[in-house]
Amino acid sequence: MFTPKIPPPDTAPTPGTSLVQPLTGITHTPACTCHHAPAAVPAPVSAAPVSRPAVQLTPGSLLVAAAGGTAMVLIIGTVLVSMLLATAITAASVAVCAVVLRSLLNRPNNR
């Protein structure tokens, strides 16, 4: 049902026996009637290979790159450690609150 129905090669229409005949003899009228000379086509320019300078690391730029990398590691490490510390403080405070609530709810007569 979902397979394509392609005619076998021997029954496929040939260009001479096609149901749609090609259009011949159709000419287009020009857009304007002022008879311009055809535009000159520029000669193709051979593209010379572009030589790009290789990356050159001077001692100064190497020092700047190392300092930048160290700064990034320190900043990202500080952010991650502070997030971990905030999570630990939150977990500890929730645990303390749970213990206090449990003690209050289990012994209401011993206040």
Short mmCIF file of the C-alpha atoms (twelve columns), coordinates in Angstrom:
data_MODEL
# 
_entry.id   MODEL 
# 
loop_
_atom_site.group_PDB 
_atom_site.id 
_atom_site.type_symbol 
_atom_site.label_atom_id 
_atom_site.label_alt_id 
_atom_site.label_comp_id 
_atom_site.label_asym_id 
_atom_site.label_seq_id 
_atom_site.Cartn_x 
_atom_site.Cartn_y 
_atom_site.Cartn_z 
_atom_site.pdbx_PDB_model_num 
ATOM 1   C CA . MET A 1   0.000  0.000  0.000   1 
ATOM 2   C CA . PHE A 2   2.821  2.438  0.818   1 
ATOM 3   C CA . THR A 3   5.274  1.257  -1.839  1 
ATOM 4   C CA . PRO A 4   5.700  3.602  -4.817  1 
ATOM 5   C CA . LYS A 5   4.055  2.584  -8.064  1 
ATOM 6   C CA . ILE A 6   6.817  3.096  -10.619 1 
ATOM 7   C CA . PRO A 7   6.180  1.809  -14.137 1 
ATOM 8   C CA . PRO A 8   8.636  -0.783 -15.416 1 
ATOM 9   C CA . PRO A 9   11.387 0.621  -17.670 1 
ATOM 10  C CA . ASP A 10  9.927  -0.853 -20.854 1 
ATOM 11  C CA . THR A 11  6.574  0.952  -20.431 1 
ATOM 12  C CA . ALA A 12  7.951  4.303  -19.303 1 
ATOM 13  C CA . PRO A 13  7.269  7.075  -21.841 1 
ATOM 14  C CA . THR A 14  10.174 8.165  -24.005 1 
ATOM 15  C CA . PRO A 15  10.846 11.855 -24.779 1 
ATOM 16  C CA . GLY A 16  9.350  11.463 -28.248 1 
ATOM 17  C CA . THR A 17  6.135  9.870  -27.008 1 
ATOM 18  C CA . SER A 18  5.616  12.071 -23.960 1 
ATOM 19  C CA . LEU A 19  2.148  13.434 -23.335 1 
ATOM 20  C CA . VAL A 20  3.527  16.947 -22.781 1 
ATOM 21  C CA . GLN A 21  5.171  18.376 -25.878 1 
ATOM 22  C CA . PRO A 22  8.018  20.866 -25.397 1 
ATOM 23  C CA . LEU A 23  7.243  24.500 -26.155 1 
ATOM 24  C CA . THR A 24  9.112  25.815 -29.172 1 
ATOM 25  C CA . GLY A 25  9.047  29.092 -31.022 1 
ATOM 26  C CA . ILE A 26  8.311  31.264 -28.011 1 
ATOM 27  C CA . THR A 27  10.248 34.511 -27.953 1 
ATOM 28  C CA . HIS A 28  10.283 37.075 -25.191 1 
ATOM 29  C CA . THR A 29  9.988  40.762 -25.879 1 
ATOM 30  C CA . PRO A 30  12.733 42.951 -24.377 1 
ATOM 31  C CA . ALA A 31  11.957 44.893 -21.207 1 
ATOM 32  C CA . CYS A 32  12.726 48.202 -22.889 1 
ATOM 33  C CA . THR A 33  12.975 49.395 -26.468 1 
ATOM 34  C CA . CYS A 34  16.039 51.630 -26.136 1 
ATOM 35  C CA . HIS A 35  18.549 49.173 -27.733 1 
ATOM 36  C CA . HIS A 36  21.350 49.155 -25.201 1 
ATOM 37  C CA . ALA A 37  24.701 47.678 -26.068 1 
ATOM 38  C CA . PRO A 38  25.297 44.429 -24.168 1 
ATOM 39  C CA . ALA A 39  27.278 44.938 -20.993 1 
ATOM 40  C CA . ALA A 40  30.908 43.945 -21.155 1 
ATOM 41  C CA . VAL A 41  31.627 40.865 -19.099 1 
ATOM 42  C CA . PRO A 42  34.723 41.378 -16.950 1 
ATOM 43  C CA . ALA A 43  37.515 38.897 -17.403 1 
ATOM 44  C CA . PRO A 44  37.762 36.328 -14.611 1 
ATOM 45  C CA . VAL A 45  40.405 37.252 -12.084 1 
ATOM 46  C CA . SER A 46  42.595 34.444 -10.880 1 
ATOM 47  C CA . ALA A 47  42.404 34.355 -7.115  1 
ATOM 48  C CA . ALA A 48  45.815 34.316 -5.512  1 
ATOM 49  C CA . PRO A 49  46.043 32.215 -2.386  1 
ATOM 50  C CA . VAL A 50  45.734 34.388 0.671   1 
ATOM 51  C CA . SER A 51  48.609 33.857 3.030   1 
ATOM 52  C CA . ARG A 52  47.555 34.251 6.633   1 
ATOM 53  C CA . PRO A 53  50.143 34.845 9.286   1 
ATOM 54  C CA . ALA A 54  50.618 32.023 11.733  1 
ATOM 55  C CA . VAL A 55  49.743 32.620 15.356  1 
ATOM 56  C CA . GLN A 56  52.850 33.842 17.087  1 
ATOM 57  C CA . LEU A 57  52.982 33.727 20.861  1 
ATOM 58  C CA . THR A 58  55.404 36.215 22.282  1 
ATOM 59  C CA . PRO A 59  56.486 35.896 25.911  1 
ATOM 60  C CA . GLY A 60  54.175 38.772 26.835  1 
ATOM 61  C CA . SER A 61  51.111 37.277 25.155  1 
ATOM 62  C CA . LEU A 62  51.895 33.868 26.641  1 
ATOM 63  C CA . LEU A 63  52.052 35.455 30.092  1 
ATOM 64  C CA . VAL A 64  48.722 37.232 29.520  1 
ATOM 65  C CA . ALA A 65  47.096 33.979 28.341  1 
ATOM 66  C CA . ALA A 66  48.369 32.088 31.379  1 
ATOM 67  C CA . ALA A 67  47.190 34.836 33.747  1 
ATOM 68  C CA . GLY A 68  43.778 34.916 32.073  1 
ATOM 69  C CA . GLY A 69  43.417 31.141 32.333  1 
ATOM 70  C CA . THR A 70  44.427 31.187 35.985  1 
ATOM 71  C CA . ALA A 71  41.936 33.968 36.714  1 
ATOM 72  C CA . MET A 72  39.147 32.032 34.993  1 
ATOM 73  C CA . VAL A 73  39.916 28.871 36.980  1 
ATOM 74  C CA . LEU A 74  39.965 30.816 40.247  1 
ATOM 75  C CA . ILE A 75  36.708 32.643 39.512  1 
ATOM 76  C CA . ILE A 76  34.857 29.510 38.395  1 
ATOM 77  C CA . GLY A 77  36.227 27.577 41.389  1 
ATOM 78  C CA . THR A 78  35.098 30.313 43.779  1 
ATOM 79  C CA . VAL A 79  31.597 30.332 42.316  1 
ATOM 80  C CA . LEU A 80  31.295 26.543 42.504  1 
ATOM 81  C CA . VAL A 81  32.593 26.367 46.088  1 
ATOM 82  C CA . SER A 82  30.215 29.136 47.191  1 
ATOM 83  C CA . MET A 83  27.279 27.308 45.595  1 
ATOM 84  C CA . LEU A 84  28.277 24.104 47.388  1 
ATOM 85  C CA . LEU A 85  28.628 25.991 50.683  1 
ATOM 86  C CA . ALA A 86  25.194 27.606 50.241  1 
ATOM 87  C CA . THR A 87  23.671 24.185 49.607  1 
ATOM 88  C CA . ALA A 88  25.351 22.726 52.690  1 
ATOM 89  C CA . ILE A 89  24.192 25.615 54.914  1 
ATOM 90  C CA . THR A 90  20.645 25.304 53.595  1 
ATOM 91  C CA . ALA A 91  20.616 21.545 54.200  1 
ATOM 92  C CA . ALA A 92  21.914 21.978 57.745  1 
ATOM 93  C CA . SER A 93  19.319 24.636 58.595  1 
ATOM 94  C CA . VAL A 94  16.506 22.488 57.180  1 
ATOM 95  C CA . ALA A 95  17.745 19.566 59.285  1 
ATOM 96  C CA . VAL A 96  17.807 21.702 62.442  1 
ATOM 97  C CA . CYS A 97  14.293 22.980 61.699  1 
ATOM 98  C CA . ALA A 98  13.072 19.412 61.197  1 
ATOM 99  C CA . VAL A 99  14.531 18.296 64.547  1 
ATOM 100 C CA . VAL A 100 12.993 21.272 66.364  1 
ATOM 101 C CA . LEU A 101 9.572  20.710 64.775  1 
ATOM 102 C CA . ARG A 102 9.701  17.018 65.561  1 
ATOM 103 C CA . SER A 103 10.519 17.676 69.189  1 
ATOM 104 C CA . LEU A 104 7.729  20.242 69.447  1 
ATOM 105 C CA . LEU A 105 5.118  17.994 67.832  1 
ATOM 106 C CA . ASN A 106 6.017  14.800 69.746  1 
ATOM 107 C CA . ARG A 107 5.870  16.293 73.260  1 
ATOM 108 C CA . PRO A 108 3.344  19.110 73.442  1 
ATOM 109 C CA . ASN A 109 2.872  18.661 77.226  1 
ATOM 110 C CA . ASN A 110 6.548  19.113 78.139  1 
ATOM 111 C CA . ARG A 111 7.023  22.778 77.400  1 
# 
